Amino acid sequence: MSQGSLSVEFLLLADQSNSPAEEKTRADSSDTDLEIEDPERSFATMKGAELYLEACKLVGVVPVSYFLRNMEEPYVNLNHHGLGPQGAKAIAIALVSNTTITHLELEDNWILAEGVTCLVQMLRENCYIQELNISNNHIGTEGAEAISRMFLDNISSLRAVQLSGNNFREETAQYFAEALVGNYRVKELDLSHNEFSEKGGEHLGQMLANNEALEFLNLSWNHLRMKGAVALGTGLRVNGTLKILDLSWNGFGNEGALALGEALKLNNILVQLDISSNHINNEGAGKLAKGLEVNGNLKILKNVLVNGSFLKLLDVVCQVHPELDVIYGGVRGFISKKPEQRPDPMKLIQNYLDEHKLRLWDFFRNMDKNGSMKIPVAEFRKAMMQQSRIPLDRAQIGELVHKLDRHRTGMVDYRSLVDT
């Protein structure tokens, strides 16, 4: 019997433990719930839709028609289908031998720990699924343990996992942290909207200091604060792979902001950091700005509310690092005032060109070395900050970037502005 067939049998038998008397009755009966219609066939020979339909019959669920139609597609979206743990089990059985699906969406299906256990068993055999979303499935501690064991063993081929909103409590952070220290496969991980707090932050901070694979981590909407926030900052100091970190809607405060500011002085890998809504006041914002002054690699910093002192420091920082884009929602102390009206930067450029009888191409060509009409955002910001022909401030340059790089590709594309 093949390894895949063994896994199918394991999944079918899972959660069917019985007393010795019940096992004898089951063995004596010719009409068991594992029996298939054709005695000449076995699960080892079944694949695809046939295997899924038989699995649904055996576990007692109605087959999902969308899944039947899309089993041979690389992307399958089963979000909000009300699968439950048994429905997830049938899906898992069908996917043990599937070689086409690479991205599986299972959000909001109440699959619970039982369903996750079946999925994990399947993923130990299936080496094709690379992206998995099982957010909002009430997985809890038992499910977190199952997933963590899979991470620890480095068996699955998963590179991106979404686990948002699964009631992961403080103690589960340790499971994930210990498993991810040695995991080299998972590149993107979403643990947002859970219940990690101070102790959880300490465990995850230690993980950041040792993990050598994660490039994207979302820890937003937890309760990370105090020692936990400081530990995350400490871990970030020495992390050598993480590029995008979302810490928004936690409770970092000034203590956490100081730790992040110190981390930014040493970390030269991170390119995007979101610290929105973290109870950071003037003192904390100043500590962050000091870190930005030294950091030469961060490209995007998201913060909801800043203050005048922070903006003054930011102007100094942007003179040194013009490629940095700081996104904020307002200035503390000025929220009730009418926003300052700045001239449209494109109109200022056009006025300059008209006055000097130049074309738009003439303005951009010194920045566009290869004549492709595309300029890396960092180079564009730097050139615009350093040019003196048209007086533009940091905010106006940011507005230009957002207009000319609408899809956030990292390239300013001005082809649509130039008459050919």
Secondary structure as the mmCIF struct_conf table of DSSP 4:
data_model
#
loop_
_struct_conf.conf_type_id
_struct_conf.id
_struct_conf.beg_label_comp_id
_struct_conf.beg_label_asym_id
_struct_conf.beg_label_seq_id
_struct_conf.end_label_comp_id
_struct_conf.end_label_asym_id
_struct_conf.end_label_seq_id
HELX_RH_AL_P HELX_RH_AL_P1 GLN A 3 LEU A 13
TURN_TY1_P TURN_TY1_P1 ALA A 14 ASP A 15
HELX_RH_AL_P HELX_RH_AL_P2 PRO A 20 ASP A 28
BEND BEND1 SER A 30 ASP A 31
TURN_TY1_P TURN_TY1_P2 ASP A 33 LEU A 34
BEND BEND2 GLU A 37 GLU A 37
TURN_TY1_P TURN_TY1_P3 PRO A 39 GLU A 40
TURN_TY1_P TURN_TY1_P4 PHE A 43 THR A 45
HELX_RH_AL_P HELX_RH_AL_P3 GLY A 48 VAL A 59
TURN_TY1_P TURN_TY1_P5 GLY A 60 GLY A 60
HELX_RH_AL_P HELX_RH_AL_P4 SER A 65 ASN A 70
TURN_TY1_P TURN_TY1_P6 MET A 71 GLU A 72
BEND BEND3 GLU A 73 PRO A 74
STRN STRN1 TYR A 75 ASN A 77
TURN_TY1_P TURN_TY1_P7 ASN A 79 HIS A 80
BEND BEND4 HIS A 81 HIS A 81
HELX_RH_AL_P HELX_RH_AL_P5 GLY A 84 LEU A 95
TURN_TY1_P TURN_TY1_P8 VAL A 96 SER A 97
BEND BEND5 THR A 100 THR A 100
STRN STRN2 HIS A 103 GLU A 105
BEND BEND6 ASP A 108 ASN A 109
HELX_RH_AL_P HELX_RH_AL_P6 LEU A 112 LEU A 123
TURN_TY1_P TURN_TY1_P9 ARG A 124 GLU A 125
STRN STRN3 GLU A 131 ASN A 133
BEND BEND7 ASN A 136 ASN A 137
HELX_RH_AL_P HELX_RH_AL_P7 GLY A 140 ASP A 153
TURN_TY1_P TURN_TY1_P10 ASN A 154 ASN A 154
BEND BEND8 SER A 156 SER A 156
STRN STRN4 ALA A 160 GLN A 162
TURN_TY1_P TURN_TY1_P11 SER A 164 GLY A 165
BEND BEND9 ASN A 166 ASN A 166
TURN_TY1_P TURN_TY1_P12 GLU A 170 GLU A 171
HELX_RH_AL_P HELX_RH_AL_P8 THR A 172 VAL A 181
BEND BEND10 GLY A 182 GLY A 182
BEND BEND11 ARG A 185 ARG A 185
STRN STRN5 GLU A 188 ASP A 190
BEND BEND12 HIS A 193 ASN A 194
HELX_RH_AL_P HELX_RH_AL_P9 GLU A 198 ASN A 210
BEND BEND13 GLU A 212 ALA A 213
STRN STRN6 PHE A 216 ASN A 218
BEND BEND14 TRP A 221 ASN A 222
STRN STRN7 ARG A 225 ARG A 225
HELX_RH_AL_P HELX_RH_AL_P10 MET A 226 VAL A 238
BEND BEND15 GLY A 240 THR A 241
STRN STRN8 ILE A 244 ASP A 246
BEND BEND16 TRP A 249 ASN A 250
STRN STRN9 GLY A 251 GLY A 251
HELX_RH_AL_P HELX_RH_AL_P11 GLY A 253 LEU A 266
BEND BEND17 ILE A 269 ILE A 269
STRN STRN10 GLN A 272 ASP A 274
BEND BEND18 SER A 277 ASN A 278
HELX_RH_AL_P HELX_RH_AL_P12 ASN A 282 VAL A 294
BEND BEND19 GLY A 296 ASN A 297
STRN STRN11 ILE A 300 LYS A 302
BEND BEND20 VAL A 304 VAL A 304
STRN STRN12 LEU A 305 VAL A 306
HELX_RH_AL_P HELX_RH_AL_P13 GLY A 308 VAL A 320
TURN_TY1_P TURN_TY1_P13 PRO A 322 GLU A 323
STRN STRN13 ASP A 325 ILE A 327
BEND BEND21 GLY A 329 GLY A 329
STRN STRN14 GLY A 330 VAL A 331
TURN_TY1_P TURN_TY1_P14 ARG A 332 GLY A 333
TURN_TY1_P TURN_TY1_P15 ILE A 335 SER A 336
BEND BEND22 LYS A 337 LYS A 337
HELX_LH_PP_P HELX_LH_PP_P1 LYS A 338 GLN A 341
HELX_RH_AL_P HELX_RH_AL_P14 PRO A 345 GLU A 355
TURN_TY1_P TURN_TY1_P16 HIS A 356 LYS A 357
HELX_RH_AL_P HELX_RH_AL_P15 LEU A 360 PHE A 364
TURN_TY1_P TURN_TY1_P17 ARG A 365 MET A 367
TURN_TY1_P TURN_TY1_P18 LYS A 369 ASN A 370
BEND BEND23 GLY A 371 MET A 373
STRN STRN15 LYS A 374 PRO A 376
HELX_RH_AL_P HELX_RH_AL_P16 VAL A 377 GLN A 386
BEND BEND24 ARG A 389 ILE A 390
HELX_RH_AL_P HELX_RH_AL_P17 ARG A 394 LEU A 404
TURN_TY1_P TURN_TY1_P19 ASP A 405 HIS A 407
BEND BEND25 GLY A 410 GLY A 410
STRN STRN16 MET A 411 ASP A 413
HELX_RH_3T_P HELX_RH_3T_P1 ARG A 415 LEU A 417
BEND BEND26 VAL A 418 VAL A 418
#
